[in-house]
Amino acid sequence: MALTTHPLTVLKITEFRNFIMGRFVFIMGLRMMSTLVSWWMYELTRDAFYIGMIGLAEAIPAIGLALYAGYVIDRSEKRRLLLITIFLYSVCTFILLGTSTQWFNHQFGTKLIIIFIYGVIFLTGAIRSFSGPSFGAMIASLVPKPLLITASQLSSTSWLIASITGHAMAGFLIAWLHVTGTFVVITSLVIIGFLLLSRLKPKPPGIGAEKKTLEAVAEGLRYVFKTKEVLGALTLDLFAVLFGGAVAMVPVYAKDILHVGPIGFGWLNAASDIGSITMVIALTLNPLKKKQGIKLLLAVTGFGLCIIIFGLSKFYWLSFIALVAGGICDGVSVVVRSNIMQLKTPDEL
């Protein structure tokens, strides 16, 4: 039977379906966690500097281990490595759950809580350098190549839905269950994600064990720099994340500038993903066929302008709309860059 490219065709593949469901639940828990930790830190300190340091604490290990993590992922059995990273995430969420209790606060005080938060976030940054690429690397081994673009787009869509749900629900859960109760939900979601992903079959390494670390890393870097499409996609992603980082200050804007509570904060956090998923779904149904490069550059420019508007706004709905519009622009970028990476990167790399 000939394979079709209908978006639902790929969901008939049991392994891919388990992968999407498991990652959905896991990402929803992680997005809840990022929203909650930012809000919690600002509640503890009332200082935007401490929120910025959360991003730094996660970025240092994530960036520092990135090249080595790629090598380890390529030579490892991917299912096993992915399950190990998710288990470690569950340990981190459990530690934060214990740290958030009134007993811990009374026994050890705010300063030690802040130290624990930074320590755990540092660990999640290290884990993330392995888990994030592992998810991306597995897609090609789950579906036939004719369905790869469809699978990649559905994967992006499910990731964005999970992100929206996690961000928005975190606001409601903070209001209803407070910090500790929300961590109970997050820990449960990470564990459920682990159980769903454990149904996957083992995935063999992409390279032989005889290849040395530096040799493999150098080979990957050479490929990136000689493949202009991949280099351009990675560079755009780098600058978009670097200069779009103003959204990390959403807790400060929500509390001190826009004067909204945790529910309004949750929706602000979800706004970018709402815009992104709208565009991703639109492009899945009506793919870009012409001048993708020009449209990508326009989308990145639009994203930057939206971040500037968000930074200047003092009105909640204007801030929300600016973030949604920024997400729409980012959705174009996500789809084009994701397709480039999946199609232009050889399986062994």
Secondary structure, 3 states (H helix, E strand, C coil): CCCCCCCCHHHHCHHHHHHHHHHHHHHHHHHHHHHHHHHHHHHHHCCHHHHHHHHHHHHHHHHHCHHHHHHHHHHCCHHHHHHHHHHHHHHHHHHHHHHCCHHHHHHHHHHHHHHHHHHHHHHHHHHHHHHHHHHHHHHHHHCCHHHHHHHHHHHHHHHHHHHHHHHHHHHHHHHHHHHHHHHHHHHHHHHHHHHHHCCCCCCCCCCCCCCCHHHHHHHHHHHHHHCHHHHHHHHHHHHHHHHCHHHHHHHHHHHHHCCCCHHHHHHHHHHHHHHHHHHHHHHHHCCCCCCHHHHHHHHHHHHHHHHHHHHHCCCHHHHHHHHHHHHHHHHHHHHHHHHHHHHHCCCCC
